[in-house]
Amino acid sequence: MTDLAAPLRRAAPALLGYAAVRALGLVVLAVWSAARGKSAHTLLTARWDALWYTRVADLGYGYEVRLPNGDVHSNLAFFPLLPWLERLMHAMSPLSYADGGLVVSLLASLAAAWGIFAVVEHVYGRRNQEGREARPWKGGGGRRVGVYAVLLWAVLPVGIVQSMAYSESLFTALAAWSLYAVLTGRWPAAGVLALFAGLTRPVGLAVVAAVWVAGVASFVRDRSTAPAPGARVWPRALGMALAPLGAAGYVLWVGHRTGKGPFGYLDVQAGWRNGFDGGAAFGRFVGDKFTSFPSALAGVGLIVGVGLVLWLYVVGVRQGQPLPLLVYTGVVTALALCASSYFGSKPRLLMPAFPLLLPLALALARLRTSRSAWVVGGVAVASAVYGAFWLNGSGPP
């Protein structure tokens, strides 16, 4: 317990701030929903993907919906870890599957916040991956930057998803702690966490890629320099071997179940009109916005948003973010922006790419605390209002 107490004390300001932001979002959602005659609980637990997850937890796989246009929406598109945890919560408590998913998401969001803090504190406060001393950033070092990174993740415009019975919080928690394990040389733990991330969402491939690239880079460094005394190869090899087993295992199981082999999961996703087209469909979607004046404003907003994401990634490269973070963020961003999935989902799909927030967190850490507090507080209020408006309207598909 003493080993856990010290890191928890360091992370306490970030976790308390995160909990406060999320509580604000839930309060605003409850008030807004009540004013519209809706149930905030239902909005959080029983809409869109949350319904598909609870159906898997309750009835297992095999359910599908055939649409009039011929599309087939199969629940095989949804990875199994969240439904497994919902089933476990239901078996161990009086909670329904939906409420079990909500509890899992809320706990996972705190674990994700802690993981983000741990990664950022390590990157900016101690030593970077090459072993050089990190720059002594103005205003408190890595701990301060870590707090602001967590708060920025909490106040994302679609941050309300972190409080829904969705898999984003669970995936981000597993991804963040896997990356932390890589950065600190805990290779078997990194592999196990990547394995579970691969059982959570298709974008688990980003965590696998980060573990593999970091592992290969470490082997290359060992060949070019004398390895440290006592350095062992097998922990890295074990972590790299474990990392892809979750995603690969589920994809192969789906292929076996559908009788379509290794590419069966791609056929399942095609039934949802999901696929990787290099961003062509998204480009057409943005281009169509410029066919009339009101929608052209939305088109400009989309271009600015994509430009901001790419700019933050480039800044992260220039600031020397560790290779595992750059690989992970690059894959998450590419899969989100270059997939032909429903375009309204893209902000939600980008949410696990928390390293994009590090340049902004560093900028806030360099300001006076009072100024940073006003900035974060104002954005938190705006995020809470937008989340309530969004979830009472079209919401996260």
C-alpha positions in Angstrom: 0.0 0.0 0.0 2.9 2.4 0.7 4.1 1.9 -2.8 0.7 3.0 -4.1 0.2 5.8 -1.6 3.0 8.1 -2.8 2.0 8.1 -6.5 -1.7 8.6 -5.5 -0.8 11.6 -3.3 1.1 13.1 -6.2 -1.9 12.6 -8.5 -4.5 13.7 -6.0 -4.8 17.3 -7.3 -5.3 16.0 -10.9 -7.8 13.4 -9.8 -9.8 15.9 -7.6 -9.8 18.4 -10.4 -10.9 15.8 -12.8 -13.7 14.6 -10.5 -14.9 18.2 -10.1 -15.1 18.8 -13.8 -17.0 15.6 -14.4 -19.4 16.3 -11.5 -20.1 19.7 -13.0 -20.9 18.1 -16.4 -23.3 15.6 -14.8 -25.0 18.3 -12.7 -25.6 20.5 -15.8 -26.8 17.4 -17.7 -29.2 16.5 -15.0 -30.7 20.1 -14.9 -30.8 20.4 -18.6 -32.4 17.0 -19.1 -35.0 17.6 -16.4 -36.0 20.9 -18.1 -36.6 19.0 -21.3 -38.5 16.1 -19.6 -35.7 13.6 -20.2 -33.8 11.3 -18.0 -30.1 12.0 -17.6 -29.6 8.4 -16.4 -31.1 7.1 -19.6 -29.0 9.4 -21.7 -25.9 8.1 -20.0 -26.7 4.4 -20.0 -29.2 3.5 -22.7 -28.5 5.2 -26.0 -26.5 4.2 -29.1 -23.4 2.1 -28.4 -24.4 1.7 -24.7 -27.4 -0.3 -25.8 -25.3 -2.5 -28.0 -22.8 -3.2 -25.2 -25.5 -4.1 -22.7 -27.2 -6.4 -25.2 -23.9 -8.2 -25.7 -23.5 -8.5 -21.9 -27.0 -9.8 -21.5 -27.5 -12.1 -24.5 -24.0 -12.6 -26.0 -23.0 -12.2 -29.6 -25.2 -13.0 -32.6 -27.7 -10.1 -32.6 -28.0 -8.0 -35.8 -30.3 -5.5 -37.4 -30.9 -5.5 -41.1 -31.7 -2.0 -42.5 -34.0 -1.3 -45.5 -31.0 -0.3 -47.6 -29.4 -3.7 -47.1 -26.8 -2.7 -44.4 -26.4 -5.2 -41.6 -25.5 -3.9 -38.1 -24.1 -6.8 -36.2 -23.0 -6.6 -32.5 -19.9 -8.5 -33.5 -18.5 -5.0 -34.3 -18.3 -4.3 -30.6 -15.2 -5.6 -28.8 -15.9 -7.7 -25.7 -14.1 -6.3 -22.7 -16.7 -3.7 -21.6 -19.6 -6.3 -21.9 -17.5 -8.8 -19.9 -17.1 -6.2 -17.1 -20.8 -5.3 -17.3 -21.6 -8.9 -16.9 -19.2 -9.2 -13.9 -20.7 -6.2 -12.2 -24.2 -7.6 -12.7 -23.2 -10.9 -11.3 -21.5 -9.4 -8.2 -24.0 -6.7 -7.4 -27.7 -5.8 -7.8 -26.8 -3.4 -10.7 -28.3 -3.9 -14.1 -26.0 -4.4 -17.1 -26.4 -0.8 -18.1 -25.7 0.5 -14.6 -22.7 -1.8 -14.4 -21.4 -0.3 -17.6 -21.9 3.2 -16.1 -19.9 2.3 -12.9 -17.2 0.7 -15.0 -16.9 3.8 -17.1 -16.8 6.2 -14.1 -14.1 4.1 -12.4 -12.2 3.8 -15.7 -12.3 7.5 -16.3 -10.6 8.1 -12.9 -8.0 5.4 -13.8 -7.5 7.1 -17.2 -7.0 10.5 -15.5 -4.4 9.0 -13.2 -2.7 7.2 -16.1 -2.6 10.5 -18.1 -1.1 12.2 -15.1 1.5 9.5 -14.6 2.6 9.6 -18.3 2.9 13.4 -18.3 4.6 13.6 -15.0 7.2 11.1 -16.2 7.8 12.8 -19.5 8.1 16.3 -18.2 9.3 15.8 -14.6 11.9 13.1 -14.5 13.9 11.7 -17.3 12.9 11.3 -20.9 13.1 8.0 -22.7 16.8 8.5 -23.8 17.8 9.0 -20.2 18.6 12.7 -20.4 17.3 15.1 -17.7 14.0 16.6 -18.7 13.9 20.4 -19.0 13.0 22.0 -15.6 9.7 23.5 -16.9 8.7 26.8 -15.2 6.1 26.4 -12.5 6.3 23.1 -10.8 7.7 20.7 -13.4 6.0 17.5 -14.5 3.4 17.4 -11.7 2.0 20.7 -12.7 1.9 19.9 -16.4 0.3 16.5 -15.6 -2.5 18.2 -13.6 -3.3 20.5 -16.6 -3.2 17.6 -19.1 -5.8 15.8 -17.0 -8.0 18.9 -16.7 -7.8 19.5 -20.4 -8.8 15.9 -21.1 -11.8 16.4 -18.7 -13.0 19.6 -20.4 -12.9 18.4 -24.0 -16.1 19.4 -25.8 -17.2 15.8 -25.9 -15.9 15.0 -22.4 -19.4 13.9 -21.3 -18.7 10.6 -23.1 -16.2 9.9 -20.3 -19.2 9.6 -18.0 -21.3 7.4 -20.3 -21.5 3.6 -20.5 -19.2 3.7 -23.4 -15.7 2.1 -23.9 -13.7 5.3 -24.4 -12.8 5.8 -20.8 -11.9 2.1 -20.3 -9.7 2.1 -23.4 -8.0 5.4 -22.5 -7.1 4.0 -19.1 -5.6 0.9 -20.5 -3.7 2.8 -23.2 -2.3 5.4 -20.8 -1.1 2.8 -18.3 0.4 0.7 -21.0 2.3 3.7 -22.4 3.5 4.5 -18.8 4.7 0.9 -18.5 6.6 1.2 -21.7 8.2 4.5 -20.7 9.3 3.1 -17.4 10.5 -0.2 -18.8 7.8 -2.4 -17.4 7.5 -4.5 -20.5 5.3 -7.4 -19.4 2.8 -5.0 -17.8 2.8 -3.0 -21.0 2.0 -6.1 -23.0 -0.8 -7.2 -20.7 -2.4 -3.8 -20.7 -2.1 -3.5 -24.5 -3.7 -7.0 -24.7 -6.7 -5.7 -22.8 -6.8 -2.5 -24.8 -7.0 -4.6 -27.9 -10.1 -6.3 -26.4 -11.8 -3.0 -25.9 -11.8 -1.1 -29.2 -10.4 -1.6 -32.7 -8.1 1.3 -32.1 -6.3 -0.9 -29.6 -3.9 -1.4 -32.6 -2.5 2.0 -31.6 -1.3 0.7 -28.3 0.1 -2.5 -29.9 2.0 -0.3 -32.4 3.4 1.8 -29.6 4.6 -1.2 -27.6 6.2 -2.8 -30.7 7.9 0.3 -32.0 9.3 1.1 -28.6 10.5 -2.5 -28.2 12.2 -2.6 -31.6 13.8 0.8 -30.9 15.1 -0.5 -27.6 16.6 -3.6 -29.3 18.3 -1.4 -31.9 19.8 0.8 -29.2 21.1 -2.2 -27.4 22.9 -3.4 -30.6 24.5 0.0 -31.2 25.5 0.7 -27.5 26.6 -1.5 -24.7 23.4 -2.6 -22.8 23.2 -1.7 -19.1 24.5 -4.3 -16.8 21.9 -6.9 -16.0 19.6 -5.8 -18.8 17.5 -8.7 -20.0 15.8 -9.3 -23.3 13.0 -11.6 -22.4 10.8 -9.0 -20.6 10.7 -6.8 -23.7 10.1 -9.9 -25.9 7.3 -11.1 -23.6 5.6 -7.7 -23.6 5.8 -7.5 -27.4 4.4 -11.0 -27.7 1.5 -10.3 -25.4 0.5 -6.9 -26.8 -1.3 -8.0 -30.0 -3.1 -11.1 -28.6 -6.3 -9.3 -27.5 -7.1 -7.6 -30.8 -5.8 -10.5 -32.9 -7.7 -13.0 -30.8 -11.1 -11.2 -31.1 -10.7 -10.5 -34.8 -9.8 -14.2 -35.6 -12.7 -15.3 -33.4 -15.1 -13.1 -35.4 -13.7 -14.5 -38.6 -14.2 -18.0 -37.4 -17.7 -17.3 -36.2 -18.7 -15.7 -39.5 -16.9 -18.3 -41.6 -15.1 -15.6 -43.5 -11.6 -16.1 -42.1 -9.2 -13.4 -40.9 -11.0 -10.7 -42.8 -14.4 -11.5 -41.4 -14.3 -8.5 -39.0 -13.8 -6.2 -41.9 -17.0 -7.5 -43.4 -18.8 -6.9 -40.1 -17.5 -3.3 -40.1 -18.5 -2.8 -43.7 -22.1 -3.6 -42.6 -21.9 -0.5 -40.5 -20.3 1.4 -43.4 -17.1 1.6 -41.5 -13.7 1.2 -43.2 -10.4 2.9 -43.8 -10.4 4.9 -47.0 -7.5 7.3 -46.2 -9.9 10.1 -45.4 -11.6 10.3 -48.8 -15.2 10.0 -47.4 -14.4 12.6 -44.8 -12.9 14.9 -47.4 -16.1 14.6 -49.5 -18.2 15.2 -46.4 -16.3 18.5 -45.6 -16.4 19.5 -49.3 -20.2 19.1 -49.4 -20.5 21.6 -46.6 -19.5 24.4 -49.0 -22.4 23.9 -51.3 -24.5 26.5 -49.3 -23.7 29.4 -47.1 -24.9 28.3 -43.7 -23.3 24.9 -43.9 -20.1 26.5 -45.3 -19.4 27.8 -41.8 -19.5 24.3 -40.5 -17.1 23.3 -43.2 -14.7 26.0 -42.2 -15.0 24.8 -38.6 -14.2 21.3 -39.6 -11.1 22.3 -41.5 -9.9 24.5 -38.6 -10.5 21.6 -36.2 -8.5 19.1 -38.3 -5.8 21.7 -38.8 -5.6 22.2 -35.0 -5.3 18.4 -34.4 -2.5 18.1 -36.9 -0.7 21.2 -35.6 -0.8 19.9 -32.0 0.8 16.6 -33.3 3.5 18.5 -35.1 4.2 20.6 -32.0 4.4 17.4 -29.9 7.0 16.1 -32.4 9.0 19.3 -32.1 8.9 19.3 -28.3 10.4 15.8 -28.3 7.6 13.7 -27.0 8.8 10.1 -26.5 8.5 7.8 -29.5 5.7 5.6 -28.0 3.5 8.6 -27.4 4.0 9.8 -31.0 3.3 6.4 -32.5 0.2 5.9 -30.4 -1.2 9.4 -31.1 -0.4 9.1 -34.8 -2.3 5.8 -35.2 -5.3 7.0 -33.1 -5.5 10.2 -35.2 -5.1 8.4 -38.5 -7.8 5.9 -37.7 -10.2 8.6 -36.5 -9.7 11.0 -39.4 -9.2 8.5 -42.2 -12.1 6.1 -41.5 -15.3 6.3 -43.4 -17.4 5.9 -40.2 -20.1 8.3 -39.1 -18.5 11.7 -39.2 -20.2 13.1 -36.1 -18.2 10.4 -34.1 -14.8 11.7 -35.0 -14.4 14.0 -32.0 -15.3 11.1 -29.7 -12.9 8.8 -31.6 -10.1 11.3 -31.1 -10.6 11.6 -27.4 -8.1 8.8 -26.4 -5.4 10.7 -28.2 -4.5 12.6 -25.0 -0.9 13.3 -25.9 -2.2 15.9 -28.4 -3.1 17.9 -25.3 0.4 18.0 -23.9 1.5 21.2 -25.7 -1.5 23.0 -24.4 -0.9 21.6 -20.9 2.6 22.9 -21.0 1.5 26.3 -22.1 -1.0 26.5 -19.2 1.6 25.3 -16.7 3.8 28.3 -17.7 1.0 30.8 -16.8 0.2 32.0 -13.4 -2.1 29.7 -11.5 -4.9 32.3 -11.3 -4.8 32.8 -15.1 -4.8 29.0 -15.8 -7.6 28.5 -13.3 -9.8 31.1 -15.1 -9.0 29.5 -18.5 -9.7 25.9 -17.3 -12.8 27.0 -15.3 -14.3 28.8 -18.2 -13.7 26.0 -20.6 -15.1 23.5 -18.1 -18.4 25.5 -17.9 -18.6 25.7 -21.7 -17.9 22.0 -22.0 -20.6 21.1 -19.4 -23.2 23.2 -21.2 -22.2 21.8 -24.6 -22.2 18.2 -23.3 -25.7 18.6 -21.9 -26.9 20.3 -25.2 -25.2 17.6 -27.3 -26.5 14.6 -25.4 -30.0 15.9 -25.3 -29.8 16.4 -29.1 -28.0 14.3 -31.6 -25.4 13.1 -29.1 -22.5 10.6 -29.7 -23.5 8.1 -32.4 
